[in-house]
Amino acid sequence: MSEKKLKPGTICVQGGWKPKKGESRVLPIIQSTTFKYDTIEQMGDLFDLKAAGYFYTRLQNPTNDSVAAKITELEGGAAGMLTSSGQAASFFAIFNLCSAGDHFVSASTIYGGTYNLFAVTMKKMGIDVTFVDQDADEDEIAKAIQPNTKLLFGETLANPALAVLDIEKFARIAHSNGIPLIIDNTFPTPVNCRPFEWGADIVIHSTTKYMDGHATSVGGCIVDSGNFDWDKYAEKFPGLTTPDDSYHGVVYSSTFGKGAYITKATVQLMRDLGAIQAPQNAFLTNIGLETLDLRVKKHSSNGQAVAEFLSKHDKVEWIVYPGLKDDKYYDLAQKYLPNGSSGVISFGIKGGEEKCKQFINNLEFVAVVTHVADARSSVLHPASTTHRQLNAEQLKEAGVTPELVRLSVGIEDIEDILADIEQALEKI
């Protein structure tokens, strides 16, 4: 059977690491900073990008590359790399294309940490962003694109607003303006959505979430589809299409083809910024990936059951979950997320923020943690935690209200999950 025809569940188990005769069946942890060569000429060829190989783990590591290869295969991409966190993946993905004086456009309904990265930190570096309403029509969104705009960004399923991005619409806007579309696909994972099939060019993940799945390892990943033609828009992307003086004039787009974007991110950004994922964390992430297909299906089925329960409860003011038929994003979810809308639910408690906090404090085994998307059910009040750095207007743009509860439904028995939620609601 051709590897390209393998189903996601098989790739989760078999992808990435291909042991040869006598090698470890389980992906090994290459816990080494350095790698040996026989001659200085061999090492020199590596530094000049004339040969492939490993010389220092700050740039690349075999364990990391095997895990990146598995995620790349799951997404149907051409090349991928791991980073030390999802935030690092977000930063590298943008910074690989943007320099001081450049601009990009992003959906406003995104994770609060990403919003702050774009609106505050990257602005200090001279990179500007314009946030747009992802539900606006194409012409309205396209108005935000400027001559120095380098990319369009969005989340497949926004955290925590759970807005479903119309990927095809965003891809049309991006490509008609000669720029790539970058998608954060953390919540759906490639089990529930593969954005490349809908026109996205680059996908990022916080592997800390469902991919690890057990709250053990912080990490991120960037995957390039290999489909965007950098040379066609060479004047927009000189970092990829003109000589790099730090590597004796190598031109990434012509030398590395479909691997150009990831190669540049590795040999430039990882070399200089060093946000590499520890091989131990990559190893643990790979263990999580082996059950990703099973877990995401369980998270999604449990999430659907909890959402249906909450939608009928008299103490719930409102609920957002794309799997519900009366949800604003139901039709888009049926298109892009037909296998499930993940285990994350956002809802509001009647009585506002005070009742919301009472509900959260009443929960017993559903734990209050600054995390989401692992095997254990968890809950958070985003307005006072993950999004508290945003002002009132920014919170509104991000879809975060004071009474919003973000519930991450785990893979425990659904009857126990429902019972804990019900008793907590009864006490308020």
N, C-alpha and C positions, 0 to 999 in steps of 0.2 A: 504493500500500500504506500502510495506517495505521501510523504510527510505533510505536504501542503493540503492534503485532503483530510487530515486528522481533525476530529471534533475537539471543541474546547476542553472537554473533560479529559481527553487523552493527552492533549498538549500540557495541561496542568500537571500531569504526572510524569510524562515522558519528555517534555520539551527542554531545550537548553543544554543539558549535560548529556553527552553521548560517549559513555566510557568505552575504551578499547579493551582488547584482551588483557586480562589481569589487572585492570584499573578498578578503582572503587566504584561500586554500583551506585552509592549515594554520592551526591555532589560533595567534594571535599572542601574544607576551609583552607585556602592557601593563606595562612597567617604569616605572611612575610612582606616586609617592606621592599625588598630588593630581589633581583633575579640575575643569575650568573650567565656569563658568556665567555667564549674562549679567547676572543681577540678584541682589541679596542676598536678595530674596524667594524666588527659586528655591532658593537654598541653605538658607534657613530652613525651607522645606517639607520638605527632606530630613532636617534635624535633628529635625523634629517628627514624622517618619514619615508625613507626609501625601502624599509623592511617593516614587517608586522611583528609585534612581539611585546613582551613586558620588560620594563626596566625599573619602574618605581610605582608603588601602589597608589601614590597620590594622583596619578593619571589613570591607570588601569590595573585591574586585578582579575585573574582568571575566574575566581568564584563569582565576582560581581558580573563579569561579562556573560557567564552562563545564565545567571538569573535575568539579566537584561535581554538575553536572546530568547528566553522563554516568554517574557512579557511581550517582546516584539513579535514573536510568532502568534501569540494570542490576539494581538491587535491587528495582525496582518500587515505589519510594517516592514521597512527595509533595514533599519538600523536603530539601536537603542543604547541608552546608557543609564546607569544608576547614579543617584545623588544622595547626599547625606540626609535629606529630608524632602518633604513635598514642597516646602517653601523654597528650598534651593532649586528644585526642578522648575518651579514657576519663574524664579529669577533668571536662571540659566537660559530657559527657553526664550525669554524676551531679550535678555542682554546679548544673546548670540546673534541677534539681528539689529539691535538698536544701540546707537552711540549717543553721546551728548549732542543735543540739537535735533534728535529724532522724536517721533511721535507714534503712538499706537492707540487703537480704539478697543475698548472693552465693554462687555455687558456690565451693567451696574449691579445686577443681582448675582454676586459672587461671595465667596467666603471672606469674612471680615479681615483675616490676616492677609489675604491676597489683595484686597482693596487697599489696605494700609501700605503694603509693599509698593503697589502701583502709584497711589495718590501722594504718598509722603516720601518714602525712601528713594524710589527711583527718580522722583522729581528733583531730589537733591543732587542727583547725578546728571541732571540736565536732560532727562528723558521725560517727555510730557505724555499724559494720557487723557483721553476724553471718554467719559462713561456715557453709555446710551441705554435706553429702554429696549431690552431685547425683543419685546413684543411689538415695537413700532414697525411700521411698514418699511420696505427695503429702501425707498427713496429717502425717508427720514433718517435712517441709520447711516446711509451713504453720505449724507451731508457732513458727518463728523470726520470724514476722511480728508486729509490734507496732502499737499505734495510730498511732505516728509513722513507720511504715515507708512510704517513698515509691516504692520500685521493687525489682524482682528482676533480678539480673544473672547472666550466664553466657557461656561461650565455646562456639560451635558445635563446634569441634574444639580441645580444650585444648592449650596450649603449655607444656611439651613432653610431657605425659602422654598426649595423643591420646585422651582420653576424649570420646566423642560425647554431646552434650547431648540429652536428650529434650525438644525444643523445645515440642512440644504439651503435655507434662506441665507444664513450667514456665509456659507461657502460661495454662493452666487455673488454676494456683495464683495467679498474679499477678492475673488478671482476676476471679477469685472474691473477691479481697480489694481490688478497686478500685485496683490499681496497675499500671503498665506493665512490660513485660518488655524489657530492653535486652540485646542480643546482640552479642558481638564475633565478627564473621564473617571475620576476617583470613585464616585458613588455607584455608577452602574457597573464598573469594571467591564472588560471585554466579554464577560459572560452575558451581560444584559444589553450591551451596545458596543458596536465597533464603528467609531466615528469616521474612519477612513472610507467606509462603504457609502457614506453620505456626503463625501466631499471634503472632509477635514484634511489638513496637511500634516499637522504635528499634534501628538497627544501627550499629555503629561498625567502623572499619577502621584498622589501621596500613597506610597505602598504601605505606610503606617496603618492604613485603614483596612479595607476588606482583604487586600492581598496578603498582608501579614496575618490579620484576622484574630490575633490573640494578644494584642497590646504588649508585645515584647520588643519590637524593633522599629525605630524611627527611620524612614527612608523615603526616597522619591525615585521617579523614573521619567525619562523623556524618550519618546519613540517617534521617529520620522517615517512618514509613508514613503518617502523617496519620489513622490509624484510632482512636487512643485518644481518648475523650471526656473532655477535661479539665473541662468544665463539669458533667458528671454527678457528678464527685467534687471539686467546686470548693473545699470546705473543706480538702482535702489539698494542693491546688496553688495557693495564693494568688498565687504569683509569676506564674502564667499567667492567673488568673481574676479578679484584682482590679487596680485602677488602679496603674500604675507612675508614681510621682511624678517620676522622672527624665525622663519623656517626656510631661509634662503630662497624666497620668492615662490614658494609653492602656491598654486591656485587651486583651492579646494574643489570648486565645482567641476573643473576639468580633470583633476587628478583622481578624485574619489567618487565621482558620479553620484549615485543614490546615497552614498555614505557621506557626502560632503558636509551636511549640516551637523551630524553627530560627531564626525571627525574634528571639525572646527571647535565644537563645544568641549570636546575632550582635550585636545592638544593646546587650546588657548585658555578656555575658562577654567577647566579643572587643573591645568598646569599652574595658573596664576592665582586662583582663588581656593583651590584645594578642598572643595566640599564633597569629598569622596565618601561613599558609604563603607563602613567597616565590613570586612569580609564575614565576620561573625554575624552581623545583622543581615547581610545578604543570604547567608546560609539559613538563618531562621525565617527570613521572608520566603525562601524557596520551599521550606516545609509548609508554610501557610498556603503557598500557591498550589501545592499538591491537592488540597481539599477545596480550593476556591470554587470550583464549579458546583460542588455539593453544598457548600455553605451559602453561597449567594442565592441559590434556589430556596434554601430553608429560610434565610433572612427575608427573602421577598414574600414567601407564603405566610410567614408569621407576621410580617409587616402589613400585608393585606388584611389579615384577620383582625389585627389590633386597630387598624384604620377604620374598618367597618364597625367595630365595637364603639370606638370613640365618636364616630359620626352620628350615632344614635343616642348618645348619652346626654342627659339634660343639663349636666354641669359643664359641658364643652360648648364654648361660644362659636368656634369655627375650627375647621381642620383642613390642612393642605396635604394631600397625598395623591399623586397622579394616577394611582390605580383605582381611585373612586370615580364612578361614572359621572358624578356631578362636579368633579374637579375641573378647574379652568384649563388644565393642561392634559386632560384625559385623552383627547384625540391625538395630540403630539406624542403622548406616552405610548399609545397603541401603535404608532408609527415607528418610534425610535426605541421603545422599551417594551416590546411585546411579551418578553419573558418575565417581566416583573419590574417593580419600581423601587427596589432595594428595601432595606429594613428601617429606613429613616423616615420619621413622621414629624411634621410640625403642626401644632395646634394651640389654640388659645383657651384659657380657662375663664369661665364667667366670674366676674368680680375683679378682673384686672390682675396687676402684678402681685398684689398681696396674696390672693387666692392661689395664683400660679405657684408662688414659692411655698405655700402651705402644702399644696399637692405634691410637689417635688420632695419636700422634707418628710412626707408621710409614707413614701415608698419604702419597701423593706429590702428586697434583694435587687431591685432595679437601682443601680448605684449612681450617685452623683459624681461624675468624673469629667475632666476636660478632655474628652475623647469621644469617638464615635466609630461605629462600624467594626466592632470585634464580636467575638462569640458571645460575650456577656451583654445582657441588656443594660443600657445606661441612659441617663437623662441629664439635661443641662438647661440653664436659663441663659441663652445667648446674649441678651441685651446687657446683662451684668457681668459677663465673662468673656467669651471669645470675641464679641463685637463691642465691648465697652469702650474701646478707643475711638469709636465713631461718634460723631455728634448726632443730634436728633434728625437732621435732614439726611445725613448719610445713612443712618439706621433705616429710615423710611425707604431710601433708594435701594438698600440691600434687602428689603422685605422683612426687617426684624422689628417687631413691635414689643412693648413692655410685657405683654401677657403671653408672649410666645414661649412654648415649651418645645424643645427638640428632644425627641425620644428616639433612641437607637435600639431597635428591637433585635435581640440576640437569637440564638438557636436553641434556647431552652424549650421545654415543653410549653406549647401555646396555652394550655389551660392554666399553668402556673403564672405565666406572664399576665394573662387577663385578670386572674384573681388578685395579683398584687396591684395592678392599675385600679381595679374596681374598689378595693378597700381604701386606697389612697384618696380616691374621689369621694367616697362616702363620708370621709372625715372632714371635708371642707364645707 
